[in-house]
Amino acid sequence: MEENKETVEDVKIEETGKEVTQPKNEEEIEKTFTQEDVDKIVKERLKKIPSKEELKAFKEWQETQKTVEQKQAEKETEYQKALSEKQNLVQENQVLKAGVSIDDVDYVVFKVSKKEGDFEDNLQEFLKENPKYLKNEGTEEKELKATGTAVKTISSKESGVMAILKAKYPEIYK
């Protein structure tokens, strides 16, 4: 008899061209809920959630349960983080003092810190190889756009009058 049922189902599948599946147990049956049922379920679950005070007390309890090793490990990670930040700031300061333009500081720190050895020595070597990252001490470059094309002008910190006076009377302006 069971063979006949399978055959009949196979025939139905062939006739309609669609696969027919029947739920084997109650779990596979799709359930629908009314809004009242959903509200009831939500209220029940909300009752299980602890209040803010209970959560705070639980966190305090958890903190007291930590072992000495765990507390020491937390302090060690904080210490290592502070050391790392300090080292980064010191390196940035060294790069700025070396005369690197502000826009290129992060890049130069990154490149130099990847090299093996002393940071200061590596910085001097890197800047010798790549002088384009250094600021020009006596001049400032300004990029002006007039008609859509970039025009570079170099302005000296001295005014034109001072340059003429220095050229005419070099013994006064040494």
C-alpha positions in Angstrom: 0.0 0.0 0.0 2.8 2.3 0.7 4.2 1.8 -2.7 0.9 2.9 -4.2 0.9 6.2 -2.2 4.4 7.0 -3.5 3.3 6.2 -7.0 0.2 8.4 -6.7 2.3 11.3 -5.4 4.8 10.8 -8.2 2.0 11.0 -10.7 0.6 14.2 -9.2 4.1 15.7 -9.4 4.4 14.8 -13.1 0.9 16.1 -13.9 1.3 19.5 -12.3 5.0 19.9 -12.9 5.4 21.1 -9.3 7.0 19.3 -6.4 4.6 18.6 -3.6 6.0 18.4 -0.1 4.0 17.5 2.9 5.0 18.4 6.4 6.3 15.3 8.2 5.6 16.6 11.7 4.0 19.6 13.5 7.3 21.6 13.7 7.3 22.0 9.9 3.8 23.5 9.9 4.1 27.3 9.6 2.5 29.1 12.5 0.8 32.4 12.4 0.2 34.7 15.4 -2.2 37.4 16.1 -1.1 40.8 17.4 -2.3 39.8 20.8 -0.1 36.7 20.8 2.9 38.7 19.7 2.3 41.3 22.4 2.0 38.6 25.1 5.3 36.9 24.0 7.1 40.3 24.0 5.8 41.1 27.5 6.9 37.7 28.8 10.4 38.2 27.4 10.7 41.8 28.7 10.0 40.5 32.2 13.1 38.3 31.9 15.4 41.3 31.1 17.1 42.7 34.2 16.8 46.4 35.1 19.6 48.9 34.9 20.3 48.7 38.6 20.5 44.9 38.4 22.9 45.1 35.5 25.1 47.6 37.3 25.2 45.3 40.4 26.0 42.3 38.2 28.9 44.2 36.5 30.2 45.2 40.0 30.0 41.6 41.1 31.8 40.4 38.0 34.6 43.0 38.7 35.0 41.6 42.2 35.2 38.1 40.9 38.2 38.8 38.7 41.4 37.2 39.7 44.6 39.1 40.4 46.1 37.8 37.2 43.1 39.2 35.1 43.4 42.6 36.8 47.2 42.6 36.2 46.6 41.7 32.5 44.2 44.5 32.1 46.6 47.0 33.6 49.4 45.6 31.4 47.4 46.2 28.2 46.6 49.7 29.3 50.2 50.4 30.0 51.3 49.0 26.6 48.7 51.1 24.9 50.0 54.2 26.7 53.6 53.4 25.7 52.6 52.9 22.1 50.9 56.3 22.0 53.9 58.0 23.7 56.3 56.5 21.2 54.1 57.6 18.3 54.0 61.2 19.6 57.8 61.2 20.2 58.4 60.0 16.6 56.0 62.6 15.2 57.8 65.3 17.2 61.2 64.2 15.8 59.9 64.2 12.3 58.5 67.7 12.7 61.7 69.0 14.2 63.6 67.5 11.2 61.7 69.9 9.0 59.1 67.7 7.3 56.0 69.5 6.1 52.9 68.9 8.2 51.1 67.2 5.4 53.7 64.5 5.1 54.4 63.8 8.8 52.2 60.7 9.0 53.6 59.1 5.9 57.2 59.7 6.9 56.6 58.4 10.5 55.0 55.3 8.9 57.9 54.6 6.5 60.7 55.3 8.9 59.2 53.3 11.7 59.0 50.2 9.5 62.8 50.2 9.1 65.1 48.2 11.5 67.3 50.2 13.8 67.3 53.6 15.6 64.4 55.9 14.5 66.5 59.0 14.4 69.2 57.5 12.2 66.6 56.0 9.9 64.8 59.4 9.7 68.0 61.2 8.7 68.8 58.5 6.1 65.2 58.6 4.7 65.2 62.4 4.5 68.6 62.4 2.6 67.1 59.9 0.1 63.7 61.8 -0.1 64.3 65.6 0.3 60.9 66.3 -1.3 59.3 65.8 2.2 61.3 68.7 3.7 60.0 72.2 4.0 62.0 74.9 2.3 63.3 77.1 5.1 63.7 80.4 3.4 60.8 80.2 1.0 57.2 79.3 0.9 55.5 77.8 -2.1 52.0 79.0 -2.8 49.9 77.4 -5.4 47.5 79.8 -7.1 44.8 79.0 -9.6 43.9 81.7 -12.0 42.4 80.2 -15.1 42.1 76.5 -14.1 45.8 75.8 -14.4 48.1 75.7 -11.4 50.6 78.5 -11.1 53.4 78.2 -8.6 55.0 81.3 -7.1 57.9 81.4 -4.7 57.8 84.2 -2.2 60.7 85.0 0.1 60.2 85.9 3.7 62.0 89.1 3.1 60.2 91.9 1.2 61.5 93.2 -2.1 62.9 96.4 -0.5 64.9 94.5 2.0 66.4 92.3 -0.7 67.5 95.4 -2.7 69.0 97.0 0.4 70.9 93.8 1.3 72.2 93.6 -2.3 73.3 97.3 -2.3 74.7 97.4 1.2 75.9 93.9 2.2 78.2 95.1 4.9 75.2 96.5 6.9 73.0 93.4 6.6 75.1 90.4 7.5 
